[in-house]
Amino acid sequence: MKLVKNFLLIHFVAFLILFFSPKGLFCQPDSNQISKSDASYNEIQFNFINQISVAYKYSFSNEYALRILIDASGYLNNEKRTSLYSYNSEINDIKLTTNKTIFQNRVVTVNLFGMYSIVNKMRYKINAGLGPSFSIGDRSTKFTSWEKIIMSGETRTGYAFYKEFIWSYGIGFSIGFEFQVFNTFYLISEYNFTYNYIRSKSNSQYPPQPNSNSESWNLKLNNVVIGIGFYF
């Protein structure tokens, strides 16, 4: 609910700016701007706030378009902790323990949306999109521990590795705002969500365990993404 409120607030503020600034903030309409006719044209878009993605958009007219978007995301966390414990109080022996955990997550998502301009003015648009969404990714956890008894010199090592493959498909919806800054350059603000069927396959390579599979449906509400676009 908070994301939806933020989305509505951003677009309401943008609407007020456009409404009270009929001559524009950055550019004046001229004959070199994209024509509001039925002529087709190409666009490329880059999102870089709350999402790292690139999209190609083919506009059949100023109302209808087809867009393919590729979103690649990843996360890597490397954590290491060292602790000292009293092992044998009679001889003041100490145990040194070091735990290291590496967590990695990678996902690639492809969306193919049909786009329609609900509002289509000279310098700004409000677009809605609908279409299939596909994603594939994996995540893994590697855990290593070392123990050393200081006085005796005894050492112990523990190791564990877990990996999971994930793929999903479903349908997505988006609603966004475009504001033309220059003749071939515009700003984008968009909110989208997907409803996906998710399948995963996991295994523990060490210690060895049987593979496990899971299936689920998931409604994913994304953050408001912001980016730029170009006509060509």
Secondary structure, DSSP 8 states (H G I E B T S, - for coil): -HHHHHHHHHHHHHHHHHHH-TT-SS----TTS--SSS--EEEEEEEEES--EEEEEEESSSSEEEEEEEEEEEEEEEEEEEEEEEEETTTTEEEEEEEEEEEEEEEEEEEEEEEEEEEE-SSEEEEEEEEEEEEEEEEEEEEEEEEEETTT--EEEEEEEEEEEEEEEEEEEEEEEEEEEETTEEEEEEEEEEEEEEEEEEEEEETTEEEEEEEEEEEEE---EEEEEEE-
